[in-house]
Amino acid sequence: MRYRLTFIAGAAVGYVLGARAGRERYEALRKGAQRIAGNPAVRNTVEAAAVNGRTLVSRTFDKVGDRVPESVAERVRSLREQRAGDEDEWGTSNT
């Protein structure tokens, strides 16, 4: 349900921006977003937040893992298995 609401909100914002601003404004917004996303400081901050979030979730799951529904526990285990190969010998990701 959360993803559906996010999609609907994004579609609504995109429609309003596209209808009111036109193609030129869209291109300007897109270039600005790409410039921000390409900034090394922003990329490092996002990567650090992702690593910290994964660590926090992992610690929390380790503490309360026996009290979560089995479907959640299965999903966490599968995500851990997927992430196992993403770390190199220095402890950094390949992004």
N, C-alpha and C positions, 0 to 999 in steps of 0.2 A: 504494500500500500504506500509506503514511504517513497518508493521509486516512482510510482505512478503520480503522486502529488508533485514530486520534483520535476518530472517530465512535463506535467500540465503547467506548472508555474513557469518553467523555462520556455515552453511554447508560447505562453501568453506574453511574456516579456519580449520574446523575439518578434512576435507579431506586432506588438505595439511599437517597438523600436523600428521595425522595418516599414510599417505603414506610415509612421509620422516623419521619420528622419530621411528615408530614402537610401539609395545605394551608396552615395558618397559618405554619408555618416557611418554606415555599416562598415565600409572599408576602413575608415579612420579608427573606429572602435576595434576592429579586428587587428589592425597593425599595432595599435597600442597594447592590446592584450598579448600579442605575440612578443612584443618587445619586453613586456614585463615578465612573461613566462620564460624568456630566454636569458634573463638576467641571472648571472651566476649566484649572486647573493640570494635571490628568491629561490632558485633551484636548490641551493644548499639548505636553506631554511625549511623548505618543503620536505626534503629528504630527511633532515634531522627530526622533524615533527612525525614523519611516518615511522621512523625507527623507534622513537620514543613511544609512540602510540602502540606499536606492535609489542614492545617490551612491557608496557603497562597492562595491555590486554593479556599477555601471556602470564604475567605474575598474578593477575586477578583470577584468571581461569585456573591456575594451579591451586589457588586458595579455595575457590568455591566450585571447582570442577565437578565434585560429586553431587552438587545441588542443582545443576543446570539440566534442562531437558536433554534427553539422549540425542535428539536431532541437532541441537546446538553443539553438543560435545563432538558429534561426528563431523560437523562442519569445521570446527576448530582443528580437529586432528588432520583433516584433509588439507586445510590451509597451511598447517605446520609442515606437512610433507611437501607441499608445493614450494614453500619458501626455503626448504632445507638446502637446495642447490644454488640459491641466489647469493650466498655470502662467499667471498673469496678468502684467501688465507690472512688478509689484513683486517677482516671484519667489516669491509665496506661492500656496498651493493654494486651491481653492474650498471646502474643508471647514470 
